Amino acid sequence: MKDSVIVSKIKKIREPKDNFREHILLNSYPGRGFVIGKSSLDDSWFILYWIMGRSDHSRNRRFLVEGPILRTEPVDLSVVTDPELIIYSAMLELPGKYIVSNGNQTQTIVDTLKNGGSFDAAVASREREPDAPNYTPRISGILELSEKPRIIFNIRKVNLSNSAHTDGVTYWPTVPSPGLGFCLTTYMRDGSPLPSFMGDPLIVPMEGTPEDVLQTYWDALDSENRISIALKHITCVGSSNLMVINRY
């Protein structure tokens, strides 16, 4: 009986709708996050990315779309004090490869791949963000669409025993079923300091049209802390389209 109760709880925690509810809808601060998943309606793919902020500096930004490129930009340039951690390309593309990350490591990944290197080599060259005491993790993902599509995620976060060091974990999740995606965020919840994300990427729902998915996640994010959200819709032939919602 005891073992069956434990198994039941594990199954409940792993339900996509439960993950969405507990980690996003009821979580005031999962931080920056992304989801890579499959449409429930056809053979297309979605890459979703959002940013949140608690301080005036973090909130002073919005998303800018330049073709297939998603960038962050300041709302008021005159008050920017540290652009390195808030201004970057969040989504970039190479032929058959779609990259997303929460920092300027997006460009590092693209440059490394162009030079014949690997996704792993690119992310391993970077440290967690230098924003003590939070030491925000760098989270990165890539969707490769070929004969056999694959997803790779990586998180680079502070070593718990020595904040001078960075730990890294790479995940190769199985391609999700239609209407599902894998989610990675920077934090587990609000706090001081903010606790880094722990565990495997969460499987979450991505149901409906691109507009439906974008609006569902925007509505679920905490209204006080959400800043911007974007969704890249990638068709089965590899063309992509970006749509955004900005708070400012």
Secondary structure, DSSP 8 states (H G I E B T S, - for coil): -HHHHHHHHHHHHT-HHHHHIIIIIT-S---SEEEEEE-SSSS-EEEEEEEE-SSHHHHSEEEEEETTEEEEEES-GGG-S-GGGT-SEEEEEETTEEEEESSTHHHHHHHHHHTT--HHHHHHT------TTT---EEEEEEE-SSS-EEEEEEEEE-SS-TTSEEEEEE------TTEEEEEESBSS--SS--B--SS-EEEE--S-HHHHHHHHHHHS-TTTEEEEEEEEE-TTS-EEEEEEE--
